[in-house]
Amino acid sequence: MHADGESMETVAVHGGERRPGPEGSAVYPIYQGTVYSVAPGTGYHDIPYIRLNSTPSQRYLHDKLAALEGAEAAVATASGMAAVTTALLSVLRAGDHLLASDCLYGGTHDFLTHHAGDLGWRCTFVDVHRPEAWAAARTPQTKAFLVETITNPLMRVGRLREIADFARREGLVSVIDNTFASPVNFRPLAAGFDLCFHSGTKYLGGHSDLVAGAVMGSAELIDRVRRTLNHYGGSLDPHAGFLLARGIKTLALRVRAHNANAMALAGFLAAHREVAAVNYPGLASHPDHAYAAGLLSGFGGMLSLRLRGGAAAAQALLDAVRLPLVAPSLGGVETLITRPATTSHAGMRPEDRERLGITADLIRVSCGIEGAKDLITDFDQALAKI
Ligand SMILES: *Cc1c(COP(=O)(O)O)cnc(C)c1O
């Protein structure tokens, strides 16, 4: 645990660490064992067993994750999708209704559209910028409100403080996916959210080499989430947990570099004559810039753009860049570039994509931590070729 007011650099390094560590080790080891001796009378959920999320390496990781978000408690999951499904399964029962942002990560949106009905949940997708829409959609059965800090791929920032306040007033559990911002740029629990979760696969891990998730919140809510996870079984293996904890130690340094690179690249692109639009909340031209500037401590590493030459020019840019890897996903040290209409949102109907602004020519960039000058030089030479 860290004292309030410590910088994220310090929390990332020291949060949750055991001092002294086992055998005096500076690095918490991987306890790979599934079996531990158990005292008589130990309750089921307290038996040390990997699927029950109660072994030493898991408890260490949970403390580190909780420190990152300034939470009372946290639990790690096998993926970001395991984090969101387990969080929702912990707060919703059959017959319940849920408000959800109309611009969610594709996997979360698909889960709600394909599985929520089978679980007896009803879901209404609402515009996160319009409080009157939330009030109109709320029913006596509404139990939760699910949103994301920065949406994909237009990088919109909804009225998040107002959503947390609305949920509190109406007795709903507010749940937020903080993957795109990371705790370095936004601390949802301090802003009034009840549960926050991450795809640890992205910024928390940070090196494009693991799949993990995490849920953070009050001790009471996280106890419910952990018991649900114990039953559904989406626990994180200690090996992946070790990589996640290692990645977290450099989270603050990396995210500040991601922020700076995205800001520099967004500024360069916005001024380029081949570029029709840049979506980055750090730019004054972004529709949520003023709100985001008051809410976030950094605008993140993700941006998207459109070119004057349309979809053909977009593909030509992907073919011409040298540093970025053409790949979906995000949050790693290397810059990634993708066309969402052909990857993350390919499963959507074209008319739905257009309505959400995910046009065929849209390009998304996950800015890595390379030198900003090198990224700009590379985009400059690539834009000269289209
Ligand atoms: C990737 C991602 C997820 C899902 O995470 P996985 O680790 O791939 O299961 C959820 N939300 C957001 C915003 C994501 O980017």
The ligand as an SDF file (V2000), in Angstrom:
LIG
                    3D

 15 15  0  0  0  0  0  0  0  0999 V2000
   -8.5540   -5.3730  -25.3110 C   0  0  0  0  0  0  0  0  0  0  0  0
   -9.6500   -4.7280  -24.5760 C   0  0  0  0  0  0  0  0  0  0  0  0
  -10.5510   -5.4840  -23.8180 C   0  0  0  0  0  0  0  0  0  0  0  0
  -10.4930   -6.9940  -23.7620 C   0  0  0  0  0  0  0  0  0  0  0  0
   -9.2880   -7.4350  -23.2150 O   0  0  0  0  0  0  0  0  0  0  0  0
   -8.6320   -8.8770  -23.5080 P   0  0  0  0  0  0  0  0  0  0  0  0
   -7.4590   -8.8720  -22.6070 O   0  0  0  0  0  0  0  0  0  0  0  0
   -8.3180   -8.9320  -24.9660 O   0  0  0  0  0  0  0  0  0  0  0  0
   -9.6690   -9.8820  -23.1350 O   0  0  0  0  0  0  0  0  0  0  0  0
  -11.5430   -4.8120  -23.1060 C   0  0  0  0  0  0  0  0  0  0  0  0
  -11.6550   -3.4700  -23.1630 N   0  0  0  0  0  0  0  0  0  0  0  0
  -10.8110   -2.7120  -23.8870 C   0  0  0  0  0  0  0  0  0  0  0  0
  -11.0010   -1.2340  -23.9050 C   0  0  0  0  0  0  0  0  0  0  0  0
   -9.7940   -3.3040  -24.6260 C   0  0  0  0  0  0  0  0  0  0  0  0
   -8.9670   -2.5440  -25.3480 O   0  0  0  0  0  0  0  0  0  0  0  0
  1  2  1  0
  2  3  1  0
  2 14  2  0
  3  4  1  0
  3 10  2  0
  4  5  1  0
  5  6  1  0
  6  7  2  0
  6  8  1  0
  6  9  1  0
 10 11  1  0
 11 12  2  0
 12 13  1  0
 12 14  1  0
 14 15  1  0
M  END
$$$$
